[in-house]
Each structure stands twice: as structure tokens, then as C-alpha cells.
Amino acid sequence: MINIIGLGYIGLPTALILAANGVSVTGTDYDRELVDTLNSGMTTFEEDGLDKLFIKANENGVLFTTEYISTDIYIVAVPTPYDKASKKIDANYVISAVNRILEVCFDGAIIVIESTISPGTIDKHVRPLIQAFGLETGKDIHLVHAPERIIPGNMIHELKFNSRTIGADTKSIGERVKQIYSSFCDAEIIITDIRTAEMTKVVENTFRDINIAFANELTKICRTDKMDVYEIIRIANMHPRVNILQPGPGVGGHCISVDPWFLVGDYPDLTNLILAARKINDSMPKHVLGRIRDIMREHNIKDISKVGLYGLTYKEDVEDTRESPTLQLLENMAEHLAYGIKVFDPMVKSRVVDHQFMNFEDFLNEIEVLVIMVSHTHIKENMDLIEGKLILDTKNICSFNKSYKL
Ligand code: SAJ
């Protein structure tokens, strides 16, 4: 029996894919409402293929509870935020999960940490917990780090086809964990040490952040002299060794905008490039605000409540609003909020901000300037509805002559 701790965006799909592939699984989460929802036969977020997996996992007897189970394998997938002041990882969720496991686990149990952690977290924060229990790592308890790599929007496919890294203290424990992941993962599974696995995961997300920052910096350069950044990136990317990502209104989500800070927090004197990239990406919502002002000036629009932001999530076709560029932008313009900039997102069913509309047409009726912050399929399929508006298209999805770009 594997006990998965944390049934969020990573823990739930992992529990389901294991169970769907015949592994005996109990999922544990401290959120009673979430556990009740799963036990009532419903999933807790939308993701392509998740519901199908849920049905299969239920047929195979997957269990959900708020309790920790006595067993010999645990997979921990709890949040790892960073402390905004120190820029260092906040490992409290991991620490509390491991403490609860140590109270109930069998002798010789394996604890796999899937949550993204900064390099050294296991040595600094997790091993001491085991010693404090009077136990010995490598004998009474085995620690493993197996960071996830799946991308929201394509999670189920990537669970099966992305290669994985397993960091373990010994090859034999690494092999045992590899066997578990092999039950559903068809790609290569590499065994390495824990520190390398920790660092590799953070490096992957930092690489993406830096690449996006480069695209965003190019956007600002191109704006100054009216060059077309999208065309320039498109042509540059035809070079066999160039692969620049796309500019946008900012970098959100709980991964790319968080993980590079772990390195900045731990190596402040050595992370000039990484810090610069973070600052560039964090400056993009302000750049969008500047572009909104340009358009308002040009069209003599004085009232910010005539502006509507389309998209509240951190990227297209997901429901997750964490650290989203739109929320960052609204924070940036807090003093103007009283004037009521409008917001709409078809993926967000609850009220998250002021002046949020739940109906697209009502939203459009109230605004003159539409700012596309997120390129949901919904708007791509409803281009005819927005044609009469002044459009600031931060995602380059709109081909109308009149649309403004970043
Ligand atoms: N974005 C751009 N331009 C781009 C690509 C993305 O501005 O060309 C923005 C998005 O709009 C979004 C943010 O970046 O606001 C992050 O989105 P994303 O799609 O790049 O990444 P995430 O956060 O959804 O998932 C990432 C992935 N990491 C890498 O691709 C290296 C995923 O594989 C990881 O599993 C995930 O982080 C994680 O959990 O760490």
C-alpha cells in the first residue's frame, strides 16, 4: 500500500495513475472538504484525462482519507512556498507531513518527497526530523526525492511519457522506487543522489524562467523602436540552435515564478542572472499597465472602468490563479481599483477579485478596451464577439489589424 500525502495538483493525479495501474493506494489530505468531494465521486479540479483516470482508480479501490496510514511507502506531494522576505523555501508543509508519517510508518519505510524543494532541503530539514524520532536514515527510514515534471494542461500525458529523476541514498532504494513509478511511466527513469535530484528540478524551472525573461526583455526593446518581437522570435527560432520562448504579461503559477527564488535565497551573491530574470518577468504586469495607459491616451478614454482584463488564471485552459499575471497587475494598480477595472475568466467559477464578471457578454457590454491576459481556448473560439473592441493582445492570438501588442 502506498500512502500519497497531499491530494492537490500533483498528489491527486499521481495517486490516480498509480491506482489505475493496479497499485494499492490511499490518498491523504488534511482538507476534509476535499477528501469528502473525492469520496463522493467527484474530482477537485479540471484536467484533461483526470476524470477517466479517477473512474479507473475507483474501480481498483483507491481510498481517500484525512488520516495517515501505517505502511512502508509514502509519497509526499504537499506545497512548498517560499518565504517572500528571505526568498528561502518554506518547508513547513513537508516537515509536518514527515513528522506525521514518522508517527505511524513501518520499520524500514521509504518516504518519497515529490514536492519541489530547494537543494539541501532534505539534509537541512528532513533528516534531522528522523534523528529527532530516534531513528536512523538508511536503516529505519529511507529518504528519496522524486520531483514531478508534469505541466498543468497536459498532466496525464506527461505522467506517462516524461522521463523522471529519482534521488536516493542508495542504488537499491532508488531501484525500489523506480519500480513503483515504472507501473505507469513509460519514459526513462534516472537514479541519482538526492542533492542532484533537488538541484536538477529547480534548474529546469529556472531555465524556463530565464528564457521567458529573455523574450520579455526583447519585447520591451522591440516596443521602443516599433519592431515586431513575435516575427523576430519566429525567425530567430528557425536557427537550429535557437529556441526562444514567448513573451507574455508576466510569469505566474506555483512553479516557474517560485522555484528560481530558492536559488536566489540560498546563493544571493551568485545568482545575478537568475535574479535579473525574476525581476524582468515580475515587471511585465507593470508593462501591460503602461500599454493600457498608451491605448487610453490615444483614444481619449479617461475611465479605467471601460477597461476589461480577460483571464485570471496563471495560463491558458487551467483553473489555477496562483501568482497569476492578472492578480499581479491588479496588485500593481491597487490605487486605481476603486475605479473598477473589469475582469472575466471563463475558467474561474468563483469570485476572486472585485469587479469580476461571470458572463462574457455582460463583461464585453461594459468595456471599450479588452486586454487579453490569458489565451484560453474559449476566447480563441469567440474572436467574432470581440472584434469591435480596442484590444490589447498580450498573448499574440489576435490577428485583427487593430489589436495592440505588448
Ligand atoms: N509563459 C510565458 N511564455 C512562454 C511559456 C510560459 O510567458 O513561452 C508563462 C505562462 O503563461 C505562465 C508561466 O510562464 O504564466 C508558467 O507556465 P509554464 O507553462 O511555463 O509552466 P508551469 O508552471 O505550468 O509548469 C512548469 C513546467 N516546467 C518546465 O517546463 C521546465 C512543468 O514541467 C513543471 O512540472 C512545473 O513547472 C512544476 O510543477 O514545477
Residues whose N, C-alpha, C, O or C-beta is under 5 A from the ligand:
A	BS01	SAJ	E148 R149 I150 I151 P152 E204 N205 R208 I212 L245 Q246 P247 G248 G250 V251 G252 G253 C255 I256 Y314 K315
